[in-house]
């Protein structure tokens, strides 16, 4: 198994953690969740490129746009 094949596991874990944080009542945690979602988007794009999963790459680019919007709409932690 290639090292890049293993990238899907940290991508999945970061996505799950981001989902948990975005559902938080704390604005700071929600804000962090959107940034973690952006990190997971980057991990999924890297893995998708390696796996030639171009639909996944397109999906992650679309989701990244929504995550940027979410990060901008949440309050920055003080």
SULURQUI-V915528 format. One record per residue. N is the residue number from 1. D_LAST is the distance of its C-alpha to the last C-alpha in whole Angstrom. Layout:
n:N d_last:D_LAST
n:N d_last:D_LAST
//
This chain:
n:1 d_last:43
n:2 d_last:41
n:3 d_last:38
n:4 d_last:37
n:5 d_last:38
n:6 d_last:36
n:7 d_last:33
n:8 d_last:33
n:9 d_last:32
n:10 d_last:28
n:11 d_last:28
n:12 d_last:29
n:13 d_last:26
n:14 d_last:23
n:15 d_last:24
n:16 d_last:25
n:17 d_last:21
n:18 d_last:19
n:19 d_last:21
n:20 d_last:20
n:21 d_last:17
n:22 d_last:17
n:23 d_last:19
n:24 d_last:16
n:25 d_last:15
n:26 d_last:12
n:27 d_last:10
n:28 d_last:8
n:29 d_last:11
n:30 d_last:13
n:31 d_last:11
n:32 d_last:12
n:33 d_last:15
n:34 d_last:16
n:35 d_last:16
n:36 d_last:18
n:37 d_last:20
n:38 d_last:21
n:39 d_last:22
n:40 d_last:24
n:41 d_last:26
n:42 d_last:26
n:43 d_last:28
n:44 d_last:30
n:45 d_last:31
n:46 d_last:32
n:47 d_last:34
n:48 d_last:35
n:49 d_last:37
n:50 d_last:38
n:51 d_last:40
n:52 d_last:41
n:53 d_last:39
n:54 d_last:38
n:55 d_last:38
n:56 d_last:35
n:57 d_last:34
n:58 d_last:34
n:59 d_last:32
n:60 d_last:29
n:61 d_last:29
n:62 d_last:29
n:63 d_last:26
n:64 d_last:24
n:65 d_last:24
n:66 d_last:23
n:67 d_last:20
n:68 d_last:19
n:69 d_last:19
n:70 d_last:17
n:71 d_last:14
n:72 d_last:15
n:73 d_last:15
n:74 d_last:12
n:75 d_last:9
n:76 d_last:6
n:77 d_last:4
n:78 d_last:0
//
